[in-house]
Amino acid sequence: MEKLMQDLKVQIIQQLNLQEVKPEDIGDDQPLFKEGLGLDSIDALELIVLLQQYHNIRIAKPEDGPNIFYSIRTMAEYITAEKAKQA
């Protein structure tokens, strides 16, 4: 899980072109939207693309998005759970 969270930080920085942000600047449980990393709705679409592109995972229910994309940890937990279903 730690490696996945580290990989997600790097992938998010690259996908969203966050040039001034380093992986170590993003806390595992820090909110990604609003007061945390400050992402917006356009960034949410990019995160959906990231899940499809890097992890071959599609979000079945869009209403789950806020819970999935709350933090690096919640994204990693979702990816792990979805990959377990695919196995």
PyMOL Python script that loads the backbone (N, CA, C, O; Angstrom):
from pymol import cmd

cmd.read_pdbstr("""\
ATOM      1  N   MET A   1       0.825  -1.200   0.000  1.00  0.00           N
ATOM      2  CA  MET A   1       0.000   0.000   0.000  1.00  0.00           C
ATOM      3  C   MET A   1       0.864   1.257   0.000  1.00  0.00           C
ATOM      4  O   MET A   1       0.533   2.236  -0.669  1.00  0.00           O
ATOM      5  N   GLU A   2       1.982   1.237   0.754  1.00  0.00           N
ATOM      6  CA  GLU A   2       2.859   2.418   0.804  1.00  0.00           C
ATOM      7  C   GLU A   2       3.412   2.750  -0.582  1.00  0.00           C
ATOM      8  O   GLU A   2       3.455   3.915  -0.978  1.00  0.00           O
ATOM      9  N   LYS A   3       3.835   1.715  -1.317  1.00  0.00           N
ATOM     10  CA  LYS A   3       4.369   1.946  -2.672  1.00  0.00           C
ATOM     11  C   LYS A   3       3.281   2.506  -3.578  1.00  0.00           C
ATOM     12  O   LYS A   3       3.532   3.430  -4.351  1.00  0.00           O
ATOM     13  N   LEU A   4       2.083   1.956  -3.488  1.00  0.00           N
ATOM     14  CA  LEU A   4       0.972   2.452  -4.302  1.00  0.00           C
ATOM     15  C   LEU A   4       0.685   3.916  -3.992  1.00  0.00           C
ATOM     16  O   LEU A   4       0.461   4.710  -4.906  1.00  0.00           O
ATOM     17  N   MET A   5       0.689   4.281  -2.716  1.00  0.00           N
ATOM     18  CA  MET A   5       0.430   5.681  -2.357  1.00  0.00           C
ATOM     19  C   MET A   5       1.531   6.589  -2.890  1.00  0.00           C
ATOM     20  O   MET A   5       1.246   7.688  -3.368  1.00  0.00           O
ATOM     21  N   GLN A   6       2.769   6.153  -2.816  1.00  0.00           N
ATOM     22  CA  GLN A   6       3.879   6.943  -3.353  1.00  0.00           C
ATOM     23  C   GLN A   6       3.736   7.096  -4.866  1.00  0.00           C
ATOM     24  O   GLN A   6       3.923   8.184  -5.410  1.00  0.00           O
ATOM     25  N   ASP A   7       3.402   5.987  -5.542  1.00  0.00           N
ATOM     26  CA  ASP A   7       3.202   6.027  -6.994  1.00  0.00           C
ATOM     27  C   ASP A   7       2.069   6.977  -7.355  1.00  0.00           C
ATOM     28  O   ASP A   7       2.180   7.737  -8.318  1.00  0.00           O
ATOM     29  N   LEU A   8       0.971   6.943  -6.587  1.00  0.00           N
ATOM     30  CA  LEU A   8      -0.165   7.831  -6.850  1.00  0.00           C
ATOM     31  C   LEU A   8       0.242   9.299  -6.745  1.00  0.00           C
ATOM     32  O   LEU A   8      -0.177  10.123  -7.557  1.00  0.00           O
ATOM     33  N   LYS A   9       1.047   9.618  -5.758  1.00  0.00           N
ATOM     34  CA  LYS A   9       1.499  11.014  -5.600  1.00  0.00           C
ATOM     35  C   LYS A   9       2.252  11.473  -6.844  1.00  0.00           C
ATOM     36  O   LYS A   9       2.014  12.568  -7.352  1.00  0.00           O
ATOM     37  N   VAL A  10       3.160  10.634  -7.329  1.00  0.00           N
ATOM     38  CA  VAL A  10       3.944  10.970  -8.534  1.00  0.00           C
ATOM     39  C   VAL A  10       3.015  11.080  -9.742  1.00  0.00           C
ATOM     40  O   VAL A  10       3.139  12.011 -10.538  1.00  0.00           O
ATOM     41  N   GLN A  11       2.086  10.135  -9.881  1.00  0.00           N
ATOM     42  CA  GLN A  11       1.160  10.142 -11.009  1.00  0.00           C
ATOM     43  C   GLN A  11       0.267  11.380 -10.995  1.00  0.00           C
ATOM     44  O   GLN A  11       0.017  11.975 -12.044  1.00  0.00           O
ATOM     45  N   ILE A  12      -0.212  11.770  -9.824  1.00  0.00           N
ATOM     46  CA  ILE A  12      -1.068  12.960  -9.717  1.00  0.00           C
ATOM     47  C   ILE A  12      -0.285  14.207 -10.092  1.00  0.00           C
ATOM     48  O   ILE A  12      -0.785  15.059 -10.827  1.00  0.00           O
ATOM     49  N   ILE A  13       0.928  14.319  -9.598  1.00  0.00           N
ATOM     50  CA  ILE A  13       1.763  15.482  -9.923  1.00  0.00           C
ATOM     51  C   ILE A  13       1.976  15.576 -11.428  1.00  0.00           C
ATOM     52  O   ILE A  13       1.889  16.662 -12.002  1.00  0.00           O
ATOM     53  N   GLN A  14       2.255  14.446 -12.068  1.00  0.00           N
ATOM     54  CA  GLN A  14       2.474  14.440 -13.515  1.00  0.00           C
ATOM     55  C   GLN A  14       1.184  14.716 -14.269  1.00  0.00           C
ATOM     56  O   GLN A  14       1.165  15.538 -15.186  1.00  0.00           O
ATOM     57  N   GLN A  15       0.097  14.033 -13.890  1.00  0.00           N
ATOM     58  CA  GLN A  15      -1.178  14.153 -14.602  1.00  0.00           C
ATOM     59  C   GLN A  15      -1.733  15.573 -14.521  1.00  0.00           C
ATOM     60  O   GLN A  15      -2.290  16.083 -15.493  1.00  0.00           O
ATOM     61  N   LEU A  16      -1.578  16.206 -13.361  1.00  0.00           N
ATOM     62  CA  LEU A  16      -2.149  17.544 -13.156  1.00  0.00           C
ATOM     63  C   LEU A  16      -1.120  18.656 -13.391  1.00  0.00           C
ATOM     64  O   LEU A  16      -1.427  19.838 -13.240  1.00  0.00           O
ATOM     65  N   ASN A  17       0.095  18.264 -13.761  1.00  0.00           N
ATOM     66  CA  ASN A  17       1.156  19.226 -14.045  1.00  0.00           C
ATOM     67  C   ASN A  17       1.382  20.178 -12.866  1.00  0.00           C
ATOM     68  O   ASN A  17       1.462  21.395 -13.037  1.00  0.00           O
ATOM     69  N   LEU A  18       1.484  19.597 -11.671  1.00  0.00           N
ATOM     70  CA  LEU A  18       1.709  20.380 -10.452  1.00  0.00           C
ATOM     71  C   LEU A  18       3.209  20.563 -10.255  1.00  0.00           C
ATOM     72  O   LEU A  18       3.832  19.846  -9.471  1.00  0.00           O
ATOM     73  N   GLN A  19       3.778  21.514 -10.961  1.00  0.00           N
ATOM     74  CA  GLN A  19       5.225  21.654 -11.029  1.00  0.00           C
ATOM     75  C   GLN A  19       5.884  22.026  -9.707  1.00  0.00           C
ATOM     76  O   GLN A  19       7.035  21.659  -9.469  1.00  0.00           O
ATOM     77  N   GLU A  20       5.175  22.749  -8.845  1.00  0.00           N
ATOM     78  CA  GLU A  20       5.787  23.176  -7.589  1.00  0.00           C
ATOM     79  C   GLU A  20       5.562  22.196  -6.442  1.00  0.00           C
ATOM     80  O   GLU A  20       6.026  22.425  -5.325  1.00  0.00           O
ATOM     81  N   VAL A  21       4.850  21.104  -6.718  1.00  0.00           N
ATOM     82  CA  VAL A  21       4.523  20.138  -5.670  1.00  0.00           C
ATOM     83  C   VAL A  21       5.433  18.923  -5.796  1.00  0.00           C
ATOM     84  O   VAL A  21       5.660  18.406  -6.890  1.00  0.00           O
ATOM     85  N   LYS A  22       5.947  18.481  -4.654  1.00  0.00           N
ATOM     86  CA  LYS A  22       6.766  17.270  -4.608  1.00  0.00           C
ATOM     87  C   LYS A  22       5.943  16.179  -3.929  1.00  0.00           C
ATOM     88  O   LYS A  22       5.053  16.486  -3.136  1.00  0.00           O
ATOM     89  N   PRO A  23       6.227  14.902  -4.230  1.00  0.00           N
ATOM     90  CA  PRO A  23       5.458  13.819  -3.597  1.00  0.00           C
ATOM     91  C   PRO A  23       5.428  13.926  -2.081  1.00  0.00           C
ATOM     92  O   PRO A  23       4.399  13.656  -1.461  1.00  0.00           O
ATOM     93  N   GLU A  24       6.543  14.316  -1.480  1.00  0.00           N
ATOM     94  CA  GLU A  24       6.590  14.410  -0.016  1.00  0.00           C
ATOM     95  C   GLU A  24       5.752  15.566   0.534  1.00  0.00           C
ATOM     96  O   GLU A  24       5.508  15.638   1.738  1.00  0.00           O
ATOM     97  N   ASP A  25       5.308  16.479  -0.355  1.00  0.00           N
ATOM     98  CA  ASP A  25       4.444  17.585   0.070  1.00  0.00           C
ATOM     99  C   ASP A  25       2.989  17.145   0.255  1.00  0.00           C
ATOM    100  O   ASP A  25       2.195  17.863   0.862  1.00  0.00           O
ATOM    101  N   ILE A  26       2.643  15.974  -0.265  1.00  0.00           N
ATOM    102  CA  ILE A  26       1.267  15.493  -0.223  1.00  0.00           C
ATOM    103  C   ILE A  26       1.148  14.447   0.882  1.00  0.00           C
ATOM    104  O   ILE A  26       1.775  13.390   0.813  1.00  0.00           O
ATOM    105  N   GLY A  27       0.353  14.741   1.888  1.00  0.00           N
ATOM    106  CA  GLY A  27       0.134  13.789   2.978  1.00  0.00           C
ATOM    107  C   GLY A  27      -0.783  12.660   2.539  1.00  0.00           C
ATOM    108  O   GLY A  27      -1.676  12.866   1.717  1.00  0.00           O
ATOM    109  N   ASP A  28      -0.569  11.478   3.079  1.00  0.00           N
ATOM    110  CA  ASP A  28      -1.388  10.316   2.710  1.00  0.00           C
ATOM    111  C   ASP A  28      -2.864  10.537   3.011  1.00  0.00           C
ATOM    112  O   ASP A  28      -3.721  10.060   2.267  1.00  0.00           O
ATOM    113  N   ASP A  29      -3.177  11.254   4.091  1.00  0.00           N
ATOM    114  CA  ASP A  29      -4.561  11.470   4.504  1.00  0.00           C
ATOM    115  C   ASP A  29      -5.027  12.909   4.285  1.00  0.00           C
ATOM    116  O   ASP A  29      -6.126  13.276   4.700  1.00  0.00           O
ATOM    117  N   GLN A  30      -4.207  13.710   3.646  1.00  0.00           N
ATOM    118  CA  GLN A  30      -4.540  15.111   3.353  1.00  0.00           C
ATOM    119  C   GLN A  30      -5.650  15.155   2.296  1.00  0.00           C
ATOM    120  O   GLN A  30      -5.570  14.452   1.289  1.00  0.00           O
ATOM    121  N   PRO A  31      -6.686  15.975   2.519  1.00  0.00           N
ATOM    122  CA  PRO A  31      -7.716  16.104   1.479  1.00  0.00           C
ATOM    123  C   PRO A  31      -7.102  16.602   0.170  1.00  0.00           C
ATOM    124  O   PRO A  31      -6.238  17.480   0.174  1.00  0.00           O
ATOM    125  N   LEU A  32      -7.553  16.037  -0.938  1.00  0.00           N
ATOM    126  CA  LEU A  32      -7.035  16.463  -2.242  1.00  0.00           C
ATOM    127  C   LEU A  32      -7.756  17.707  -2.745  1.00  0.00           C
ATOM    128  O   LEU A  32      -7.192  18.483  -3.517  1.00  0.00           O
ATOM    129  N   PHE A  33      -8.994  17.900  -2.315  1.00  0.00           N
ATOM    130  CA  PHE A  33      -9.795  19.025  -2.793  1.00  0.00           C
ATOM    131  C   PHE A  33      -9.977  20.061  -1.688  1.00  0.00           C
ATOM    132  O   PHE A  33      -9.781  19.776  -0.506  1.00  0.00           O
ATOM    133  N   LYS A  34     -10.355  21.263  -2.099  1.00  0.00           N
ATOM    134  CA  LYS A  34     -10.606  22.393  -1.202  1.00  0.00           C
ATOM    135  C   LYS A  34      -9.388  22.723  -0.349  1.00  0.00           C
ATOM    136  O   LYS A  34      -8.338  23.079  -0.883  1.00  0.00           O
ATOM    137  N   GLU A  35      -9.519  22.609   0.986  1.00  0.00           N
ATOM    138  CA  GLU A  35      -8.465  23.099   1.886  1.00  0.00           C
ATOM    139  C   GLU A  35      -7.170  22.294   1.799  1.00  0.00           C
ATOM    140  O   GLU A  35      -6.123  22.783   2.222  1.00  0.00           O
ATOM    141  N   GLY A  36      -7.213  21.090   1.270  1.00  0.00           N
ATOM    142  CA  GLY A  36      -6.004  20.257   1.190  1.00  0.00           C
ATOM    143  C   GLY A  36      -5.106  20.691   0.043  1.00  0.00           C
ATOM    144  O   GLY A  36      -4.505  21.765   0.080  1.00  0.00           O
ATOM    145  N   LEU A  37      -5.022  19.853  -0.967  1.00  0.00           N
ATOM    146  CA  LEU A  37      -4.174  20.138  -2.128  1.00  0.00           C
ATOM    147  C   LEU A  37      -4.785  21.222  -3.014  1.00  0.00           C
ATOM    148  O   LEU A  37      -4.098  21.819  -3.843  1.00  0.00           O
ATOM    149  N   GLY A  38      -6.082  21.471  -2.832  1.00  0.00           N
ATOM    150  CA  GLY A  38      -6.745  22.553  -3.555  1.00  0.00           C
ATOM    151  C   GLY A  38      -7.181  22.198  -4.963  1.00  0.00           C
ATOM    152  O   GLY A  38      -7.297  23.084  -5.810  1.00  0.00           O
ATOM    153  N   LEU A  39      -7.426  20.922  -5.235  1.00  0.00           N
ATOM    154  CA  LEU A  39      -7.867  20.524  -6.568  1.00  0.00           C
ATOM    155  C   LEU A  39      -9.309  20.964  -6.799  1.00  0.00           C
ATOM    156  O   LEU A  39     -10.041  21.257  -5.854  1.00  0.00           O
ATOM    157  N   ASP A  40      -9.708  21.007  -8.087  1.00  0.00           N
ATOM    158  CA  ASP A  40     -11.066  21.422  -8.436  1.00  0.00           C
ATOM    159  C   ASP A  40     -11.734  20.369  -9.318  1.00  0.00           C
ATOM    160  O   ASP A  40     -11.196  19.279  -9.507  1.00  0.00           O
ATOM    161  N   SER A  41     -12.906  20.698  -9.854  1.00  0.00           N
ATOM    162  CA  SER A  41     -13.687  19.714 -10.622  1.00  0.00           C
ATOM    163  C   SER A  41     -12.982  19.276 -11.905  1.00  0.00           C
ATOM    164  O   SER A  41     -13.127  18.127 -12.320  1.00  0.00           O
ATOM    165  N   ILE A  42     -12.235  20.155 -12.530  1.00  0.00           N
ATOM    166  CA  ILE A  42     -11.461  19.776 -13.721  1.00  0.00           C
ATOM    167  C   ILE A  42     -10.399  18.754 -13.327  1.00  0.00           C
ATOM    168  O   ILE A  42     -10.163  17.786 -14.049  1.00  0.00           O
ATOM    169  N   ASP A  43      -9.768  18.973 -12.191  1.00  0.00           N
ATOM    170  CA  ASP A  43      -8.772  18.026 -11.695  1.00  0.00           C
ATOM    171  C   ASP A  43      -9.402  16.666 -11.410  1.00  0.00           C
ATOM    172  O   ASP A  43      -8.763  15.633 -11.608  1.00  0.00           O
ATOM    173  N   ALA A  44     -10.653  16.660 -10.947  1.00  0.00           N
ATOM    174  CA  ALA A  44     -11.346  15.400 -10.672  1.00  0.00           C
ATOM    175  C   ALA A  44     -11.453  14.566 -11.947  1.00  0.00           C
ATOM    176  O   ALA A  44     -11.275  13.348 -11.916  1.00  0.00           O
ATOM    177  N   LEU A  45     -11.740  15.219 -13.050  1.00  0.00           N
ATOM    178  CA  LEU A  45     -11.801  14.503 -14.329  1.00  0.00           C
ATOM    179  C   LEU A  45     -10.441  13.910 -14.679  1.00  0.00           C
ATOM    180  O   LEU A  45     -10.356  12.792 -15.186  1.00  0.00           O
ATOM    181  N   GLU A  46      -9.398  14.649 -14.412  1.00  0.00           N
ATOM    182  CA  GLU A  46      -8.045  14.152 -14.675  1.00  0.00           C
ATOM    183  C   GLU A  46      -7.715  12.949 -13.787  1.00  0.00           C
ATOM    184  O   GLU A  46      -7.016  12.032 -14.218  1.00  0.00           O
ATOM    185  N   LEU A  47      -8.215  12.953 -12.551  1.00  0.00           N
ATOM    186  CA  LEU A  47      -7.989  11.814 -11.660  1.00  0.00           C
ATOM    187  C   LEU A  47      -8.713  10.575 -12.164  1.00  0.00           C
ATOM    188  O   LEU A  47      -8.206   9.461 -12.027  1.00  0.00           O
ATOM    189  N   ILE A  48      -9.891  10.757 -12.746  1.00  0.00           N
ATOM    190  CA  ILE A  48     -10.627   9.636 -13.335  1.00  0.00           C
ATOM    191  C   ILE A  48      -9.822   9.051 -14.496  1.00  0.00           C
ATOM    192  O   ILE A  48      -9.705   7.832 -14.630  1.00  0.00           O
ATOM    193  N   VAL A  49      -9.274   9.925 -15.325  1.00  0.00           N
ATOM    194  CA  VAL A  49      -8.429   9.480 -16.435  1.00  0.00           C
ATOM    195  C   VAL A  49      -7.200   8.750 -15.895  1.00  0.00           C
ATOM    196  O   VAL A  49      -6.799   7.723 -16.442  1.00  0.00           O
ATOM    197  N   LEU A  50      -6.609   9.272 -14.835  1.00  0.00           N
ATOM    198  CA  LEU A  50      -5.438   8.646 -14.219  1.00  0.00           C
ATOM    199  C   LEU A  50      -5.760   7.213 -13.784  1.00  0.00           C
ATOM    200  O   LEU A  50      -4.973   6.302 -14.038  1.00  0.00           O
ATOM    201  N   LEU A  51      -6.904   7.008 -13.136  1.00  0.00           N
ATOM    202  CA  LEU A  51      -7.277   5.657 -12.708  1.00  0.00           C
ATOM    203  C   LEU A  51      -7.408   4.714 -13.893  1.00  0.00           C
ATOM    204  O   LEU A  51      -7.002   3.554 -13.824  1.00  0.00           O
ATOM    205  N   GLN A  52      -7.976   5.218 -14.977  1.00  0.00           N
ATOM    206  CA  GLN A  52      -8.145   4.379 -16.165  1.00  0.00           C
ATOM    207  C   GLN A  52      -6.800   4.100 -16.836  1.00  0.00           C
ATOM    208  O   GLN A  52      -6.512   2.968 -17.222  1.00  0.00           O
ATOM    209  N   GLN A  53      -5.991   5.133 -16.967  1.00  0.00           N
ATOM    210  CA  GLN A  53      -4.737   5.043 -17.697  1.00  0.00           C
ATOM    211  C   GLN A  53      -3.684   4.203 -16.971  1.00  0.00           C
ATOM    212  O   GLN A  53      -3.087   3.308 -17.569  1.00  0.00           O
ATOM    213  N   TYR A  54      -3.458   4.482 -15.711  1.00  0.00           N
ATOM    214  CA  TYR A  54      -2.390   3.819 -14.966  1.00  0.00           C
ATOM    215  C   TYR A  54      -2.823   2.515 -14.305  1.00  0.00           C
ATOM    216  O   TYR A  54      -2.010   1.609 -14.119  1.00  0.00           O
ATOM    217  N   HIS A  55      -4.105   2.421 -13.950  1.00  0.00           N
ATOM    218  CA  HIS A  55      -4.541   1.287 -13.130  1.00  0.00           C
ATOM    219  C   HIS A  55      -5.647   0.453 -13.774  1.00  0.00           C
ATOM    220  O   HIS A  55      -6.095  -0.540 -13.200  1.00  0.00           O
ATOM    221  N   ASN A  56      -6.086   0.860 -14.970  1.00  0.00           N
ATOM    222  CA  ASN A  56      -7.115   0.136 -15.713  1.00  0.00           C
ATOM    223  C   ASN A  56      -8.382  -0.059 -14.870  1.00  0.00           C
ATOM    224  O   ASN A  56      -8.973  -1.138 -14.857  1.00  0.00           O
ATOM    225  N   ILE A  57      -8.783   1.000 -14.172  1.00  0.00           N
ATOM    226  CA  ILE A  57      -9.955   0.959 -13.296  1.00  0.00           C
ATOM    227  C   ILE A  57     -10.911   2.077 -13.703  1.00  0.00           C
ATOM    228  O   ILE A  57     -10.519   3.229 -13.887  1.00  0.00           O
ATOM    229  N   ARG A  58     -12.172   1.696 -13.835  1.00  0.00           N
ATOM    230  CA  ARG A  58     -13.229   2.676 -14.114  1.00  0.00           C
ATOM    231  C   ARG A  58     -14.113   2.787 -12.883  1.00  0.00           C
ATOM    232  O   ARG A  58     -14.354   1.803 -12.184  1.00  0.00           O
ATOM    233  N   ILE A  59     -14.588   3.985 -12.630  1.00  0.00           N
ATOM    234  CA  ILE A  59     -15.490   4.199 -11.492  1.00  0.00           C
ATOM    235  C   ILE A  59     -16.902   3.894 -11.965  1.00  0.00           C
ATOM    236  O   ILE A  59     -17.428   4.565 -12.853  1.00  0.00           O
ATOM    237  N   ALA A  60     -17.510   2.880 -11.367  1.00  0.00           N
ATOM    238  CA  ALA A  60     -18.844   2.441 -11.783  1.00  0.00           C
ATOM    239  C   ALA A  60     -19.918   3.456 -11.399  1.00  0.00           C
ATOM    240  O   ALA A  60     -20.838   3.717 -12.174  1.00  0.00           O
ATOM    241  N   LYS A  61     -19.797   4.028 -10.200  1.00  0.00           N
ATOM    242  CA  LYS A  61     -20.804   4.975  -9.724  1.00  0.00           C
ATOM    243  C   LYS A  61     -20.142   6.335  -9.488  1.00  0.00           C
ATOM    244  O   LYS A  61     -19.389   6.501  -8.529  1.00  0.00           O
ATOM    245  N   PRO A  62     -20.423   7.307 -10.361  1.00  0.00           N
ATOM    246  CA  PRO A  62     -19.807   8.628 -10.209  1.00  0.00           C
ATOM    247  C   PRO A  62     -20.037   9.265  -8.841  1.00  0.00           C
ATOM    248  O   PRO A  62     -19.211  10.050  -8.377  1.00  0.00           O
ATOM    249  N   GLU A  63     -21.165   8.928  -8.188  1.00  0.00           N
ATOM    250  CA  GLU A  63     -21.446   9.519  -6.868  1.00  0.00           C
ATOM    251  C   GLU A  63     -20.441   9.053  -5.818  1.00  0.00           C
ATOM    252  O   GLU A  63     -20.358   9.644  -4.742  1.00  0.00           O
ATOM    253  N   ASP A  64     -19.676   7.998  -6.116  1.00  0.00           N
ATOM    254  CA  ASP A  64     -18.635   7.532  -5.193  1.00  0.00           C
ATOM    255  C   ASP A  64     -17.349   8.364  -5.309  1.00  0.00           C
ATOM    256  O   ASP A  64     -16.455   8.252  -4.470  1.00  0.00           O
ATOM    257  N   GLY A  65     -17.265   9.187  -6.340  1.00  0.00           N
ATOM    258  CA  GLY A  65     -16.054   9.972  -6.591  1.00  0.00           C
ATOM    259  C   GLY A  65     -15.525  10.746  -5.398  1.00  0.00           C
ATOM    260  O   GLY A  65     -14.334  10.652  -5.101  1.00  0.00           O
ATOM    261  N   PRO A  66     -16.371  11.517  -4.690  1.00  0.00           N
ATOM    262  CA  PRO A  66     -15.847  12.284  -3.546  1.00  0.00           C
ATOM    263  C   PRO A  66     -15.201  11.408  -2.473  1.00  0.00           C
ATOM    264  O   PRO A  66     -14.220  11.815  -1.852  1.00  0.00           O
ATOM    265  N   ASN A  67     -15.740  10.218  -2.252  1.00  0.00           N
ATOM    266  CA  ASN A  67     -15.137   9.326  -1.266  1.00  0.00           C
ATOM    267  C   ASN A  67     -13.847   8.698  -1.780  1.00  0.00           C
ATOM    268  O   ASN A  67     -12.879   8.555  -1.033  1.00  0.00           O
ATOM    269  N   ILE A  68     -13.838   8.323  -3.063  1.00  0.00           N
ATOM    270  CA  ILE A  68     -12.649   7.705  -3.654  1.00  0.00           C
ATOM    271  C   ILE A  68     -11.500   8.711  -3.700  1.00  0.00           C
ATOM    272  O   ILE A  68     -10.364   8.379  -3.361  1.00  0.00           O
ATOM    273  N   PHE A  69     -11.793   9.920  -4.113  1.00  0.00           N
ATOM    274  CA  PHE A  69     -10.757  10.929  -4.323  1.00  0.00           C
ATOM    275  C   PHE A  69     -10.552  11.846  -3.124  1.00  0.00           C
ATOM    276  O   PHE A  69     -10.009  12.941  -3.275  1.00  0.00           O
ATOM    277  N   TYR A  70     -10.971  11.424  -1.944  1.00  0.00           N
ATOM    278  CA  TYR A  70     -10.797  12.267  -0.762  1.00  0.00           C
ATOM    279  C   TYR A  70      -9.317  12.482  -0.447  1.00  0.00           C
ATOM    280  O   TYR A  70      -8.897  13.605  -0.165  1.00  0.00           O
ATOM    281  N   SER A  71      -8.532  11.413  -0.495  1.00  0.00           N
ATOM    282  CA  SER A  71      -7.099  11.508  -0.168  1.00  0.00           C
ATOM    283  C   SER A  71      -6.329  10.447  -0.935  1.00  0.00           C
ATOM    284  O   SER A  71      -6.915   9.592  -1.599  1.00  0.00           O
ATOM    285  N   ILE A  72      -5.033  10.511  -0.836  1.00  0.00           N
ATOM    286  CA  ILE A  72      -4.177   9.495  -1.454  1.00  0.00           C
ATOM    287  C   ILE A  72      -4.533   8.125  -0.890  1.00  0.00           C
ATOM    288  O   ILE A  72      -4.624   7.152  -1.639  1.00  0.00           O
ATOM    289  N   ARG A  73      -4.735   8.040   0.414  1.00  0.00           N
ATOM    290  CA  ARG A  73      -5.051   6.750   1.047  1.00  0.00           C
ATOM    291  C   ARG A  73      -6.373   6.181   0.526  1.00  0.00           C
ATOM    292  O   ARG A  73      -6.455   4.986   0.244  1.00  0.00           O
ATOM    293  N   THR A  74      -7.414   7.022   0.393  1.00  0.00           N
ATOM    294  CA  THR A  74      -8.695   6.512  -0.090  1.00  0.00           C
ATOM    295  C   THR A  74      -8.604   6.062  -1.541  1.00  0.00           C
ATOM    296  O   THR A  74      -9.262   5.099  -1.933  1.00  0.00           O
ATOM    297  N   MET A  75      -7.797   6.747  -2.341  1.00  0.00           N
ATOM    298  CA  MET A  75      -7.575   6.305  -3.721  1.00  0.00           C
ATOM    299  C   MET A  75      -6.867   4.951  -3.737  1.00  0.00           C
ATOM    300  O   MET A  75      -7.259   4.051  -4.480  1.00  0.00           O
ATOM    301  N   ALA A  76      -5.834   4.810  -2.923  1.00  0.00           N
ATOM    302  CA  ALA A  76      -5.077   3.563  -2.872  1.00  0.00           C
ATOM    303  C   ALA A  76      -5.957   2.405  -2.399  1.00  0.00           C
ATOM    304  O   ALA A  76      -5.871   1.297  -2.929  1.00  0.00           O
ATOM    305  N   GLU A  77      -6.798   2.665  -1.403  1.00  0.00           N
ATOM    306  CA  GLU A  77      -7.706   1.626  -0.909  1.00  0.00           C
ATOM    307  C   GLU A  77      -8.690   1.200  -1.995  1.00  0.00           C
ATOM    308  O   GLU A  77      -8.986   0.013  -2.138  1.00  0.00           O
ATOM    309  N   TYR A  78      -9.194   2.164  -2.759  1.00  0.00           N
ATOM    310  CA  TYR A  78     -10.128   1.854  -3.841  1.00  0.00           C
ATOM    311  C   TYR A  78      -9.439   1.026  -4.924  1.00  0.00           C
ATOM    312  O   TYR A  78      -9.987   0.025  -5.384  1.00  0.00           O
ATOM    313  N   ILE A  79      -8.247   1.439  -5.328  1.00  0.00           N
ATOM    314  CA  ILE A  79      -7.496   0.706  -6.357  1.00  0.00           C
ATOM    315  C   ILE A  79      -7.229  -0.723  -5.893  1.00  0.00           C
ATOM    316  O   ILE A  79      -7.415  -1.672  -6.654  1.00  0.00           O
ATOM    317  N   THR A  80      -6.794  -0.874  -4.645  1.00  0.00           N
ATOM    318  CA  THR A  80      -6.506  -2.203  -4.099  1.00  0.00           C
ATOM    319  C   THR A  80      -7.767  -3.070  -4.104  1.00  0.00           C
ATOM    320  O   THR A  80      -7.713  -4.238  -4.489  1.00  0.00           O
ATOM    321  N   ALA A  81      -8.890  -2.511  -3.683  1.00  0.00           N
ATOM    322  CA  ALA A  81     -10.145  -3.263  -3.638  1.00  0.00           C
ATOM    323  C   ALA A  81     -10.601  -3.664  -5.054  1.00  0.00           C
ATOM    324  O   ALA A  81     -11.050  -4.790  -5.272  1.00  0.00           O
ATOM    325  N   GLU A  82     -10.483  -2.746  -5.992  1.00  0.00           N
ATOM    326  CA  GLU A  82     -10.915  -3.030  -7.366  1.00  0.00           C
ATOM    327  C   GLU A  82     -10.020  -4.080  -8.020  1.00  0.00           C
ATOM    328  O   GLU A  82     -10.513  -4.955  -8.733  1.00  0.00           O
ATOM    329  N   LYS A  83      -8.733  -4.004  -7.789  1.00  0.00           N
ATOM    330  CA  LYS A  83      -7.809  -4.999  -8.360  1.00  0.00           C
ATOM    331  C   LYS A  83      -8.070  -6.381  -7.751  1.00  0.00           C
ATOM    332  O   LYS A  83      -7.916  -7.397  -8.429  1.00  0.00           O
ATOM    333  N   ALA A  84      -8.458  -6.419  -6.490  1.00  0.00           N
ATOM    334  CA  ALA A  84      -8.793  -7.697  -5.853  1.00  0.00           C
ATOM    335  C   ALA A  84     -10.036  -8.310  -6.508  1.00  0.00           C
ATOM    336  O   ALA A  84     -10.119  -9.527  -6.672  1.00  0.00           O
ATOM    337  N   LYS A  85     -11.004  -7.459  -6.882  1.00  0.00           N
ATOM    338  CA  LYS A  85     -12.201  -7.946  -7.565  1.00  0.00           C
ATOM    339  C   LYS A  85     -11.878  -8.502  -8.943  1.00  0.00           C
ATOM    340  O   LYS A  85     -12.488  -9.474  -9.390  1.00  0.00           O
ATOM    341  N   GLN A  86     -10.894  -7.864  -9.625  1.00  0.00           N
ATOM    342  CA  GLN A  86     -10.527  -8.278 -10.974  1.00  0.00           C
ATOM    343  C   GLN A  86      -9.716  -9.564 -10.984  1.00  0.00           C
ATOM    344  O   GLN A  86      -9.668 -10.267 -11.994  1.00  0.00           O
ATOM    345  N   ALA A  87      -9.077  -9.869  -9.855  1.00  0.00           N
ATOM    346  CA  ALA A  87      -8.178 -11.036  -9.805  1.00  0.00           C
ATOM    347  C   ALA A  87      -8.936 -12.346  -9.816  1.00  0.00           C
ATOM    348  O   ALA A  87      -8.324 -13.414  -9.778  1.00  0.00           O
TER     349      ALA A  87
END
""", "prot")
cmd.dss("prot")
cmd.show_as("cartoon", "prot")
cmd.util.cbc("prot")
cmd.orient("prot")
